[in-house]
Each structure stands twice: as C-alpha cells, then as structure tokens.
Amino acid sequence: MKIKDRIALYFTLISTSMLFAVLFTVYFTFMKFLEADFFERLTDRTMVTAKLYLEADEISRDALNSIRHKYLQKLNGEVIRIYDNKNQATFISDSAQYWTNATINKVRKNGHLKYTDGKHQVVGIYYKDNQGDFVILASATDEGSQNRLNKLFKIMVFTFILISILVLLLSRWTAEKMLKPLNRFMLDVKQVGSKNMAFRVKETRNKDEINLIAQSFNRLMEELEQAFILQKTFVANASHELRTPITRIMMNAELTLSKERPNSAYQKALSEMLEDTEKMDHIISGLLTLAKMDVEIINSQIAPVDLNKLLTQIELEWKESKTLPFKFINKNGALTTVLANPVLLQIAIDNIISNAFKFSDNKPVICQLKYLDGHFLIEIIDEGKGISIEKQNEIFKPFYTTSEESGKKGEGMGLYMAQKIIALFKGSIKASAIGKTTFTISLPKL
C-alpha cells in the first residue's frame, strides 16, 4: 500500500472513530434524557391521580373517572393502580391486581420507586392521606420517544457514512498534496546515474522532513561525486603519468641490451632507469596521498582551530627540523579562530610553504595573518620569479608541474591537495605574482 493511501486510511479511521464516539455519546445522552423525561411524566401522573382520587372526597368516583379521561391524555399502554394498606386495588374502576405484593411493599418501604420493565417504564409513590396510606403505581410505554430515537439513529447512520466517505476522499486528496514534493523528489532521484553524478535534487524553502531528505541526499551525492572523481582521476592519471616513465625504462633497457657496451654506459643507463623509477615512486606516492586525503576529507571532523597557535607551531617546525628561513607575523591579534581540521589545514599550509621554498631556491618565506570582512587571510610570500597570470589557475590542477621550465622536480599534487583541503573548510586559495609570489588563503571567521 502506498504512503498516501496509508495516510488517508489512518486519518479516516481516526476521524470516523472520533465521529462514532461523538454520535454515540449524543444518542446515549438523548436516550437517557427522554427516559428521564418520561419518568417525570409518569411521576406527575401518579401525583395527579393522588390529588384527584384521594383528596377530592366530595366528588364521586364516576365523576373523577370522567374528569381523568377528559383532561388527562392517556399514555401508550398506560396502567394506573391505587393500592390500600392491604395491597388491594381501589378507587379506580379497573381493580385487577396488576403489580405483585413485593413491588407494592417495596414502594411502601422506599417511598418512591421507578424502573423499566421491558418496554414499559414504571413509577410508584407512597402517599399518606386522611383516608389511609396508599401506594400509587403507574406504567406506560414511551413510543413517541422510541420513534424519535429510531429517526435519530437513522439520521446518525446516514451522517456517519456520508462524513466517512467525505473524510476518506479529503484525506486522500490532502495526503496526495502533502506528498507531492516527495513524488518530485522520487522523479529527480530516478535521473541520477553514474554518468550524471553532478545532478542535485531541488530543495524547497519549507523546513519539513522532505526538504531535510533532499538536503541529506544532495550531501550524499556530493560525497559520491568526490569518490567517483577520485576513482576516475586516479585511474586516468595513473595510466597517463606512469606510462611515460615505464616506456622510457623499457626503451632504455632494450637499447642498452641491444649490444655490448662499456661499464660507464651501463652505469649511465642504470642511473637513468633509477631516476625514472624514483619519478614513478613519487607519482604513486602522490596518487596514494590524494586518495587518502580525499577519504579523510569526506570523514574529517571539523573543530575550532586557533590560526595564531597553528602558524606559530608551523614556524617552529620549519625553523628547527627543516632549518629553513620561515617567519610568521600575526597582524590580526589574539582572536584568530576558524572551523577546520588542524591536521589537514597544516598539510595544506605546509604544501604551499614547501612549494614557496622550492621555487625560490630556499630564500626566506614570510607568512602573514590578517583579518578582512569576516575572513582571516593567510599570506605566504616568497622571493621566487613569480607565476604568470595565465598559469595562476592551472597550478591548482592535479599533476600540473613546471619542472621542464624551472628544472624543479615534483609530481604536481601539493597545490591541488591544498586547494581541496581549503575548499572543504569553506575557504579559498589564490596565487598572485606582483613583484613577489604570494599565495593567499581565505578562511571564514568562527
């Protein structure tokens, strides 16, 4: 059963159950009201009978009967008896013994009695008079109330069925309207495939569960897209970057073995092969580092990081362990907190510093911390030759290297990894080369 059908069914069951309870309460209350009203009428009947027969001494019995039939409307199945102290019917012409002695004595004992006998309602009163002590009992059937109850029951059944059908139709329409965003979400999800990983479902402005599902799905798609990009990048770059050194090693080995050569030629060939092997090792290490880094990015835990403390630690490590002229200058102040992963952030900054020393021939590198428009700026400045404008965007692509132009060896992964890490923390990184080469990392303030 579809969700909208289940919602409509559950809502209808709840609504009809409440409606049934209300109708039942109304019917039962009305029935008890009519019953109590008829008991009151019977009680009045016994009191009128007592006044007519027991207190009107100067009027003859026949005259009393005539007045009773003329002015008192006879009820359905009405029976009235007046019993003397011997429990014998008296005064009324119909003197048959209608009620048992037990019932008469019970009225005499309690002073008042009312009960239901099948369809008949019975009322009895104990009445003291100067002529003696009497028990008056009256019984009748309330057919008028029963007819009204039957009509009310039919109206309620019709109303119940009609409202149940209307509630079912309206609840189904409401459920279909409420689940319309979910249907759109399902149609959008069907468009997602391995060739369409960049697709994102449309998020609404409503802060409901369906919108939360859409947001969670889009976050999942972002992670899956990164994983797919990682896989494709790894396979494509591995096949592309490893093919060249392997081909060079094979050609060098075949050429060296094609004829007898002096030892110096073999040593040269082995040296070139070793160089190509080291390059392969760097490429493989870079690819594995990239794969490991992407997995860590997806699963990283972000926490508050004090940039002043982190950059001071980086300065100490570069000066002591690597003995390179690196200097950190804090131009902001004490409050320098951002949301990031300290390990990954240090990897990104270290990659940029390492790149700065490499292309400036280990000349001094300066790091400055600034604050501008709600963002902290980390500027890493070296004394290298600079980067041309057309290459300032290319350097952040994987495996991009200028080793042929600069003579510096590298696998072209450092800046790419740095850019991915900074983007994870909702920051940005850019390079400029006005006079000196400057890499600027921008991170939002916590």
SVG drawing of the C-alpha trace seen along z (x, -y; Angstrom):
<svg xmlns="http://www.w3.org/2000/svg" viewBox="-70 -44 154 54">
<polyline fill="none" stroke="black" stroke-width="0.4" points="0.0,0.0 1.3,-3.4 2.1,-6.0 -0.7,-8.4 -3.2,-5.5 -2.0,-4.6 -2.1,-8.2 -5.7,-8.5 -6.7,-5.2 -5.3,-6.1 -6.7,-9.6 -10.1,-8.2 -10.1,-5.6 -9.1,-8.1 -11.7,-10.7 -14.5,-8.2 -13.7,-6.7 -14.0,-10.1 -17.2,-10.8 -18.6,-7.5 -17.8,-8.3 -19.4,-11.7 -22.6,-10.3 -22.8,-7.5 -22.5,-10.0 -25.2,-12.2 -27.5,-9.3 -27.0,-7.8 -27.4,-11.2 -30.6,-11.9 -32.0,-8.5 -31.3,-8.9 -32.8,-12.4 -36.0,-11.1 -36.2,-8.2 -35.8,-10.6 -38.4,-13.0 -40.9,-10.1 -40.2,-9.0 -41.0,-12.6 -44.3,-12.5 -45.2,-9.2 -44.4,-10.7 -46.6,-13.7 -49.3,-11.2 -49.2,-9.4 -49.3,-12.8 -52.3,-14.0 -54.0,-10.6 -53.4,-11.0 -54.9,-14.6 -57.9,-13.5 -58.9,-10.3 -57.6,-10.7 -58.0,-14.4 -61.2,-15.2 -63.5,-13.5 -66.7,-15.2 -66.6,-14.1 -67.9,-10.8 -65.7,-8.0 -67.5,-8.1 -67.1,-11.9 -63.4,-11.5 -63.0,-8.9 -64.9,-11.2 -62.5,-14.2 -59.5,-11.9 -60.4,-10.7 -61.4,-14.1 -58.5,-16.2 -55.6,-13.7 -54.3,-12.4 -53.9,-8.6 -50.3,-7.4 -49.5,-4.4 -50.2,-1.2 -51.0,-3.2 -51.8,-1.3 -52.5,-3.2 -53.4,-1.5 -54.1,-2.8 -53.4,-0.2 -54.6,-0.5 -52.9,0.7 -54.0,4.3 -52.4,4.0 -55.8,4.2 -56.6,2.0 -59.1,-0.6 -60.8,-3.8 -60.2,-3.2 -62.9,-1.1 -60.3,1.4 -59.5,3.1 -57.5,6.0 -54.3,6.8 -51.6,5.7 -48.5,5.5 -47.3,8.0 -47.2,7.5 -43.4,7.5 -43.4,4.4 -46.1,2.7 -44.3,3.3 -41.0,2.1 -42.7,-1.2 -44.2,-1.4 -40.8,-0.8 -38.7,-3.2 -41.4,-5.9 -40.6,-6.1 -39.8,-3.6 -39.0,-3.8 -37.7,-1.1 -38.0,0.3 -39.9,3.5 -39.1,4.4 -40.6,1.5 -42.6,0.3 -41.5,-2.3 -42.9,-2.1 -43.2,-4.7 -44.5,-4.2 -45.1,-6.6 -46.2,-6.1 -49.0,-8.6 -50.4,-9.3 -54.0,-10.6 -56.7,-11.1 -58.4,-8.1 -55.3,-5.9 -51.8,-5.1 -51.8,-4.3 -49.4,-3.2 -49.9,-4.6 -48.2,-2.8 -48.2,-3.9 -46.9,-2.2 -46.7,-3.2 -44.7,-2.8 -42.9,-5.8 -43.5,-5.0 -43.1,-8.7 -39.6,-8.8 -38.8,-5.4 -39.9,-6.7 -37.8,-9.8 -34.8,-7.7 -35.2,-5.5 -35.3,-8.5 -32.3,-10.0 -30.4,-6.6 -31.2,-6.6 -30.0,-10.2 -26.8,-9.4 -26.1,-6.3 -26.6,-8.3 -24.5,-11.2 -21.7,-8.8 -21.5,-7.1 -21.6,-10.4 -18.9,-12.1 -16.7,-8.9 -16.8,-9.0 -16.0,-12.7 -13.2,-12.3 -11.7,-9.5 -11.8,-11.5 -10.5,-14.7 -7.7,-12.9 -6.6,-11.1 -6.5,-14.5 -4.6,-16.1 -2.1,-13.2 -1.5,-13.4 -1.0,-17.2 1.3,-16.8 3.4,-14.1 3.7,-15.9 7.2,-17.2 8.2,-13.6 6.9,-12.5 9.0,-15.2 12.0,-14.1 11.5,-10.5 11.3,-11.6 14.5,-13.6 16.3,-10.7 15.5,-8.5 17.6,-10.8 20.7,-10.2 23.2,-7.8 26.9,-7.1 27.0,-9.5 25.1,-12.2 26.8,-12.5 26.7,-16.3 22.9,-16.2 21.2,-17.6 17.6,-17.4 15.7,-20.6 15.5,-21.8 12.4,-23.7 12.1,-26.6 9.9,-24.6 11.7,-23.3 9.9,-19.9 11.1,-16.3 11.1,-16.1 13.4,-19.1 15.7,-17.5 15.8,-14.3 16.6,-16.3 19.5,-18.1 20.8,-14.8 20.6,-13.3 22.4,-16.2 25.2,-15.9 25.4,-12.2 25.6,-13.0 28.5,-15.4 30.4,-12.7 29.7,-10.1 30.7,-12.6 34.0,-13.2 34.5,-9.4 33.7,-9.0 36.0,-11.9 38.7,-10.3 38.4,-7.0 38.4,-8.5 41.3,-10.8 43.3,-8.0 42.8,-5.7 43.3,-8.3 46.3,-10.0 47.9,-6.7 47.7,-5.3 48.8,-8.7 51.6,-9.6 53.1,-6.1 53.1,-5.2 55.9,-7.7 58.5,-6.6 57.7,-2.9 58.1,-3.4 61.3,-5.3 62.7,-2.5 61.7,0.2 63.3,-1.7 66.5,-2.4 66.8,1.2 66.2,2.5 68.7,0.0 71.3,0.9 70.9,4.6 71.0,4.4 74.8,4.7 77.9,4.8 78.7,1.5 81.3,0.2 80.6,0.1 80.2,-3.6 77.3,-3.2 75.6,-0.6 76.1,-2.8 74.5,-5.7 71.6,-3.6 71.0,-2.3 71.2,-5.8 68.6,-7.0 66.4,-4.0 66.8,-4.7 65.7,-8.3 62.7,-7.2 61.9,-4.7 62.1,-7.4 59.8,-9.5 57.3,-6.6 57.6,-6.3 56.8,-10.0 53.8,-9.7 52.5,-6.6 53.0,-8.3 51.2,-11.4 48.3,-9.3 48.0,-7.4 48.3,-10.6 45.5,-12.1 43.3,-9.0 44.0,-9.0 43.4,-12.7 40.0,-12.5 38.8,-9.8 40.0,-11.9 38.2,-14.9 34.9,-13.1 35.2,-11.7 37.0,-14.6 35.9,-16.1 35.8,-19.9 36.6,-21.8 37.7,-25.3 41.3,-25.9 43.4,-28.8 45.3,-30.1 47.9,-32.0 48.8,-28.9 48.9,-26.7 51.1,-29.0 53.4,-29.6 53.8,-25.8 54.4,-25.5 57.1,-28.3 58.9,-26.4 58.9,-23.1 60.3,-24.7 63.0,-26.5 64.1,-23.7 63.5,-20.5 64.0,-21.7 66.4,-24.6 64.7,-26.9 64.2,-30.7 60.5,-30.8 58.9,-33.7 55.4,-34.1 53.9,-37.6 50.5,-38.0 48.9,-41.3 45.5,-40.5 45.6,-40.0 44.6,-37.3 41.2,-36.1 42.1,-34.0 39.7,-31.0 38.2,-29.2 36.4,-25.9 38.7,-23.4 40.6,-20.1 44.0,-21.1 45.9,-18.2 44.5,-18.7 44.9,-22.5 48.6,-22.1 49.1,-19.8 47.7,-22.4 49.8,-25.2 53.0,-23.0 52.4,-22.2 52.3,-25.9 55.4,-26.7 57.3,-23.8 56.3,-25.0 57.5,-28.5 60.9,-27.3 61.3,-25.0 60.7,-27.8 62.7,-30.5 65.8,-28.4 65.3,-28.2 65.2,-32.0 63.3,-33.4 59.5,-32.9 57.2,-35.1 53.7,-34.2 51.3,-37.0 48.0,-36.6 45.4,-39.3 41.6,-39.9 39.3,-41.4 35.5,-41.4 34.8,-38.4 37.6,-36.3 41.2,-35.5 43.8,-35.9 47.0,-33.8 49.5,-35.3 52.6,-33.2 55.2,-35.3 58.4,-34.0 61.1,-35.6 60.7,-33.5 60.3,-34.5 56.6,-34.6 53.7,-33.0 52.3,-34.3 48.6,-35.3 47.6,-32.5 49.1,-29.9 47.7,-31.1 44.6,-28.9 46.4,-26.0 48.8,-25.3 45.9,-24.0 45.1,-21.2 46.3,-17.7 49.7,-16.6 50.4,-20.1 54.1,-20.8 56.6,-23.4 59.6,-21.1 60.5,-21.4 60.6,-25.2 62.0,-25.6 64.1,-22.5 62.4,-21.7 61.2,-18.1 57.7,-17.5 54.6,-15.4 52.2,-18.3 50.0,-17.2 50.8,-19.6 48.8,-22.7 46.0,-20.5 45.7,-18.9 46.0,-22.3 43.2,-23.7 40.8,-20.8 41.5,-21.0 40.9,-24.7 37.7,-24.3 36.5,-21.8 36.6,-24.4 34.5,-26.9 37.7,-28.9 39.5,-29.8 43.1,-30.0 44.6,-32.1 48.0,-33.0 49.4,-36.4 52.7,-37.5 53.0,-41.2 56.7,-41.7 56.9,-38.6 54.9,-35.4 52.0,-35.4 49.6,-32.6 46.6,-33.9 44.4,-31.5 41.0,-32.9 39.1,-31.2 35.8,-32.4 35.9,-33.6 34.2,-31.3"/>
</svg>
